[in-house]
Amino acid sequence: MRFTSTLKADRDFRRVYRKGTSAVRPCLVVYARRTGGAVNRLGFTVTAKVGKAHTRNLVRRRLREIYRLHEAGLKPGYDLVVVARTRAAGADYHRLEKEFLSASEELGAAL
């Protein structure tokens, strides 16, 4: 991910949840907060409700790859948090990709 850093601090996640806007899809929820910086910051939340560790890691890897492939089509200067819902465990890659892109467009983060 060339133009992106990661969100790691709990306070950063909470700030995006509290002050950002959200787009809800059946498999995921995307929160976005405009920062005005030169790069995007990205964080993922995949809880134990999604499944066991290997399932959560699979969902996280898929979401990270979706973001990586479409990074150039996103506007810079956003904090993004992607929250996987329980349906994400059974969803295929293309469904997750479609939902992420439509949520990004709804939030105004897509070019």
N, C-alpha and C positions, 0 to 999 in steps of 0.2 A: 504494500500500500504506500504509494509514493507521496501522496499529498495528505496523509492522515496520521494522526497520533492517537493513542488510546486513552480512554477515560479509565482511571483506576481508583481514584479516591471516592469514598462514599459520599462526601459532600458534593462532588461534581455530579454524580448520578442524581442525588436528591435535588440539586438545583435544576437540572433538566426536567425532572418529573414535576417540580413545583412551578417553574416559570415557563416551561416550554409548551408546545402544542402537541397533540397526539393524533395519530391515524390508526384506527383499529381495523384489523382484518381477522378472518377466522383462525389463521395460524400464528399471527404475530401482531404486536403493537409497536409502532415506531414513534418515538418521542423526538422532537427537534426543537432546538433553541438557537436562535441567531446570535452569534458572538461577534461577527465583524472581523474576525481574524483572517489570516492568510490560508489557514489549513482547517480541515475538518477534524474533529475529535470523535472517536467512535467507541461505544461500549456495548457489550452484550450481557443479557441476563437470561439464563436458562436454569429454571428452578428444578428441584427434585420431583415436582409434579409431572414434568415432561417425561421422566423415565430414569432408568439407572444411568450410571456414569457413562457407559459407552454410547448410549442413546443421546444423552445431553451433549457429549463431545461431537458426535456426528452432526447434530443440528447446528452446533456452534461453528464447526468447520464449513458446513454448507453456507451458512449466513456470511461468514467471513469471505468466502470465495465469491459469493454473489456481489458483495460490496466491492471486492477487489476488481472484478471484471467491469463493473459499472461506475467505478470511482470517477472516471473522466467526465461522465455525464451528470455529475452532481455539482452544485454550486459550492464554492469554498466558503468557509466562515460559519459552519454549523457545528453544534454539539449534537450528536445523534446517539440515541440509546435504542437498541432493538431488543424487545422482550419477546421471547418465544412462548407461545401458549401450548397447551397440552396437545392440540391437534398437529403441531409441528412435528411431533415424533413420527406420525404416520404419513406425513406429506412428502411428496417427492421433490427433487431439486427444482423442477420447473414451476411447480405451484408456489414454492417459497420465493422464487425469483419474481414471479408475476406479482405476488402480494407486496414484496418489498418495493418494487418499482412503482406500483400504483400508490402505495402509502407515501413514498418520497415525492411523487408528483402532487399529491393532495396537500402535503406540507409546504410545498414551494421550494423544496431542496433540489429538485431536478432542473436541469437546464431546459 
